[in-house]
Amino acid sequence: MSQITYWNMSRLFIETFPELEPEYHEREKKWNEPKKPFEDLQLKEERKKFDDQIRRAGLDPNSPYEMWLHVVYGDHLNPYVERLIRIPGNGKTLQKIFDFLEQLVEAAKTDEGIEGVLYATIFDRILGNKELESVYTFIRPKTAIFCKWVLDKGKFIEDVNIQFNNLFPNLKDVDKESWRN
């Protein structure tokens, strides 16, 4: 795999998970259609929350390219993980996903755009969803430290922190910023 950067994350996603390529291209077509204004108040509120998350990650929610990466990972990778955990025997594929995420965490040390996608789109969802706790067992070492950083930075329910700390007791005293080393 070539060096991962913010600008090639979309391509590397499809290279790593070719089984998601049809969904990706279908979504890409819709993404490029003219946008309609938000008419539904609930949609406006959801968009505002999402924009706030993106801003906290240091990105511009009005940038089509910056938003596209959040769409790719949020609308394709996250649901893929959710589908896989519902079907027994997908451990190998889930490990492939978390090995890939470990590479993204490594790349995020020097690329804030990748850090933003990991924080605001991937791990904010995984760590904030009790139904996804079973995937914690696939989390690699650097990713575990990154998750501790996300948990500390975000607003998560206390039992998510407890569950995570139970699975990774050796990280209790680890400096949450050490994922950057």
C-alpha positions as CSV (number, residue, x, y, z in Angstrom):
1,M,0.0,0.0,0.0
2,S,1.3,3.5,-0.9
3,Q,1.7,6.2,1.7
4,I,-1.6,7.2,3.1
5,T,-2.5,10.9,2.9
6,Y,-5.7,12.8,3.2
7,W,-5.8,13.2,-0.6
8,N,-5.6,9.5,-1.4
9,M,-7.7,8.1,1.4
10,S,-10.7,7.7,-0.9
11,R,-8.8,5.7,-3.5
12,L,-7.1,3.5,-0.8
13,F,-10.5,2.8,0.7
14,I,-11.7,1.2,-2.6
15,E,-8.4,-0.6,-3.1
16,T,-8.6,-2.1,0.3
17,F,-12.3,-2.9,0.3
18,P,-13.2,-3.6,-3.4
19,E,-16.4,-5.3,-2.2
20,L,-17.7,-1.8,-1.4
21,E,-16.8,-0.3,-4.7
22,P,-20.3,-0.5,-6.3
23,E,-21.9,1.3,-3.2
24,Y,-19.1,3.8,-3.4
25,H,-19.7,4.7,-7.0
26,E,-23.4,4.9,-6.5
27,R,-23.0,7.3,-3.6
28,E,-20.4,9.3,-5.7
29,K,-23.0,9.8,-8.4
30,K,-25.5,11.1,-5.9
31,W,-22.9,13.3,-4.2
32,N,-22.2,15.0,-7.5
33,E,-25.9,15.8,-8.2
34,P,-27.1,19.4,-7.5
35,K,-27.8,19.9,-3.9
36,K,-31.2,20.7,-2.5
37,P,-31.6,23.1,0.4
38,F,-32.5,21.6,3.8
39,E,-36.3,22.0,4.1
40,D,-36.8,19.6,7.0
41,L,-36.1,21.1,10.4
42,Q,-34.8,17.7,11.8
43,L,-32.4,17.4,8.9
44,K,-31.2,20.9,9.5
45,E,-30.5,20.0,13.2
46,E,-28.7,16.8,12.2
47,R,-26.6,18.7,9.7
48,K,-25.7,21.4,12.3
49,K,-24.5,18.6,14.7
50,F,-22.5,17.0,11.9
51,D,-21.0,20.4,10.9
52,D,-20.0,21.1,14.5
53,Q,-18.2,17.7,14.7
54,I,-16.4,18.5,11.5
55,R,-15.4,21.9,12.7
56,R,-14.1,20.4,16.0
57,A,-11.9,18.2,13.9
58,G,-10.5,21.3,12.3
59,L,-12.1,20.9,8.9
60,D,-14.4,23.0,6.7
61,P,-17.9,21.5,6.5
62,N,-18.5,23.5,3.3
63,S,-15.6,22.0,1.4
64,P,-17.0,19.3,-0.9
65,Y,-13.8,17.3,-0.9
66,E,-13.3,17.4,2.9
67,M,-16.9,16.4,3.3
68,W,-16.6,13.6,0.7
69,L,-14.1,11.7,2.8
70,H,-16.4,11.8,5.8
71,V,-19.2,10.5,3.5
72,V,-17.0,7.7,2.2
73,Y,-15.9,6.5,5.6
74,G,-19.2,7.4,7.5
75,D,-21.6,6.0,4.9
76,H,-19.6,3.0,3.7
77,L,-17.1,1.8,6.3
78,N,-19.2,2.3,9.4
79,P,-22.3,0.5,8.1
80,Y,-20.0,-2.2,6.7
81,V,-18.6,-2.8,10.2
82,E,-22.2,-2.8,11.6
83,R,-23.3,-5.4,9.0
84,L,-20.3,-7.6,9.6
85,I,-20.8,-7.8,13.4
86,R,-24.3,-9.1,12.9
87,I,-23.1,-12.1,11.0
88,P,-21.0,-14.7,12.7
89,G,-17.7,-15.7,11.1
90,N,-16.6,-12.3,9.9
91,G,-13.6,-11.9,12.3
92,K,-11.1,-12.0,9.4
93,T,-12.8,-9.2,7.6
94,L,-13.2,-7.1,10.7
95,Q,-9.5,-7.6,11.5
96,K,-8.7,-6.4,8.0
97,I,-10.7,-3.3,8.7
98,F,-9.0,-2.6,12.0
99,D,-5.6,-3.3,10.5
100,F,-6.4,-0.7,7.9
101,L,-7.6,1.7,10.6
102,E,-4.3,1.1,12.4
103,Q,-2.5,2.3,9.2
104,L,-4.8,5.4,9.1
105,V,-3.9,6.2,12.8
106,E,-0.3,5.9,11.9
107,A,-0.8,8.3,8.9
108,A,-2.8,10.7,11.1
109,K,0.3,11.5,13.2
110,T,1.4,13.8,10.4
111,D,-2.0,14.5,8.7
112,E,-4.7,16.4,10.5
113,G,-7.2,15.6,7.8
114,I,-6.9,11.9,8.4
115,E,-7.1,12.6,12.2
116,G,-10.4,14.4,11.5
117,V,-11.9,11.6,9.6
118,L,-10.8,9.1,12.2
119,Y,-12.1,11.2,15.1
120,A,-15.3,12.8,13.8
121,T,-16.6,10.1,11.5
122,I,-15.2,6.6,12.4
123,F,-14.4,6.4,16.1
124,D,-16.9,8.9,17.3
125,R,-19.5,6.5,15.9
126,I,-17.9,3.2,16.9
127,L,-17.1,4.3,20.4
128,G,-20.5,6.0,20.9
129,N,-22.5,2.9,19.9
130,K,-23.0,0.2,22.5
131,E,-24.0,-2.3,19.8
132,L,-20.5,-2.0,18.4
133,E,-18.6,-2.9,21.5
134,S,-17.8,-6.3,20.2
135,V,-15.4,-4.8,17.6
136,Y,-13.2,-3.5,20.4
137,T,-11.4,-6.8,20.3
138,F,-10.1,-6.1,16.8
139,I,-8.6,-2.7,17.7
140,R,-4.9,-2.7,17.3
141,P,-2.4,-1.1,19.8
142,K,-1.9,2.4,18.3
143,T,-5.6,2.6,17.5
144,A,-6.5,1.7,21.1
145,I,-4.5,4.7,22.3
146,F,-6.1,6.9,19.6
147,C,-9.5,5.7,20.9
148,K,-8.5,6.7,24.4
149,W,-7.7,10.1,23.0
150,V,-11.1,10.2,21.2
151,L,-12.9,9.1,24.4
152,D,-11.2,11.8,26.4
153,K,-11.9,14.5,23.7
154,G,-15.5,13.6,23.1
155,K,-18.6,13.5,25.2
156,F,-19.2,9.8,25.7
157,I,-21.4,8.0,28.2
158,E,-19.4,6.7,31.2
159,D,-20.0,3.0,30.6
160,V,-18.4,3.3,27.2
161,N,-15.2,4.5,28.9
162,I,-15.6,1.7,31.5
163,Q,-16.1,-1.0,28.8
164,F,-13.1,0.3,26.8
165,N,-10.9,0.5,29.9
166,N,-11.9,-3.1,30.8
167,L,-10.8,-4.4,27.4
168,F,-7.6,-2.3,27.5
169,P,-6.6,-2.2,31.1
170,N,-2.9,-1.6,30.2
171,L,-3.9,1.7,28.7
172,K,-5.4,3.1,31.9
173,D,-2.2,5.1,32.6
174,V,-1.0,5.6,29.0
175,D,-0.7,9.2,27.9
176,K,-3.6,9.6,25.5
177,E,-1.4,11.8,23.2
178,S,1.2,9.0,22.8
179,W,-0.6,7.7,19.6
180,R,1.2,10.6,17.9
181,N,4.7,9.2,18.8
